[in-house]
Amino acid sequence: MTPQDASDDNSSRWSDLDRPPLNAAALRRGLVREGGLWSEVEVVRRTGSTNADLVALADQGKAAEGAVLVAEEQTAGRGRLDRQWTAPPRSGLFFSVFLRPTEVPVARWGWLPLLTGVAVATGLSRAAGVDTSLKWPNDLLVNVGSEERKAGGILAERAGDDGVVIGVGINVTLRAEELPVPQAGSLLLAGAANTDRDPLLRAVLRSLEDWYGRWRAAAGDPAASGLQDTYAAGCSTLGRVVRAELPGERALVGEAVALDGDGRLVIATEEGVQEPVGAGDIVHLRPA
């Protein structure tokens, strides 16, 4: 990738003084180092989707492992099930990373979105001073008053012959009047002690580097790397009654009781059956 600082385009640089642009040069100095995971950091002012852009580069053989693409604004950001993700410019962290976990069996790559969730939650806890939890399989939750709200999401896609692009969207300074839906939240609304996006992004990427390194060193074994237990400890879905909306318009209701070795959510139904769910939309029906 050819780096292009978001600050290179000054047309709307200071349109919102509470939301300064990211400092791409400082991010590179803080993250790109010899022997480290992150190989390049590019910040663009505006794009449709960082995931789509990075997947395209990977498919063309133009992305190295550890490439990071950050957008100040996404106009066609996507979540799971092709849901749209929109937010005002510079109100959040919208970025994608390219990974090549060639030491890990492909069957274990399904853990990457969960690993990213753990890394994001860990990094934000340290840098933003806000409590977060994880909704299986890819949502970051915060408490706004007495309500649990979604403040972030994760999307993983295969890219190139042997890689994965992982996209992350986090609402940082989204205000109440800017919420796209009532169920949305942000770090600001959750009372974060720090909403400066530069240190938040560095903390999240350093946490992701750490967890990815542990997981890769363990050949993707979720137990040996500590990932399975750590995700379960921070997962707000476990212990709750949920409805899993499954492919084929099937729904499954029961208590989420465990996370199995493949990263699937195990749901215990009233009939006494424990069924692992690997894909689907999860609705929390009752607090834990």
Secondary structure as UniProt FT lines:
FT   HELIX           6..8
FT   TURN            11..14
FT   TURN            17..18
FT   HELIX           24..31
FT   TURN            34..35
FT   STRAND          40..44
FT   HELIX           50..59
FT   TURN            60..61
FT   TURN            65..66
FT   STRAND          67..71
FT   STRAND          77..78
FT   HELIX           80..82
FT   STRAND          84..85
FT   TURN            89..90
FT   STRAND          92..99
FT   TURN            102..103
FT   HELIX           106..111
FT   HELIX           112..128
FT   STRAND          132..135
FT   TURN            136..138
FT   STRAND          139..144
FT   TURN            145..146
FT   STRAND          147..159
FT   TURN            160..162
FT   STRAND          163..171
FT   HELIX           176..178
FT   TURN            182..183
FT   TURN            187..191
FT   HELIX           197..217
FT   TURN            218..220
FT   TURN            222..226
FT   HELIX           227..234
FT   TURN            238..239
FT   STRAND          241..246
FT   TURN            247..249
FT   STRAND          250..259
FT   TURN            261..262
FT   STRAND          265..268
FT   TURN            270..271
FT   STRAND          274..277
FT   STRAND          281..284
//
